[in-house]
Amino acid sequence: MTCRKSSCPTTDWLVGMWSMCSADCTLQSRSVSCHEYVDDKPRRQIANTQCTNATKPPNERECDAAHCHECKDNLIACSMVSGLPTFPDLCNTTTLNSVCCKSCRSVLS
């Protein structure tokens, strides 16, 4: 393939933002995927095996214990819905876990 140096496709890892800490305050996660870049802009996702120029960044890490002390319920409804049978499953979603952190942590621990 012949191309001008500035527009030759390259491959690299595209990483997302770290999530909130899990309800049990052990892990954070983020998306990590291999992408083809043109002019330093991600063009399309490709197979991870094609990102051979760099080591894949981690998609999970341990939570910093300092972040766990910030855990609180941000809605009055958290205590009301915490008794529902589906509440533990709902706590595994990042959104509910961040809004009802204290209630989720007590149910999941």
Secondary structure, 3 states (H helix, E strand, C coil): CCCCHHHCCEEEEEECCCCCCCCCCCEEECCEEEEEEECCEEEEECCHHHCCCCCCCCCEEECCHHHHCCCCECCCHHHHHCCCCCHHHHHCCHHHHHHEHHHHHHHHC
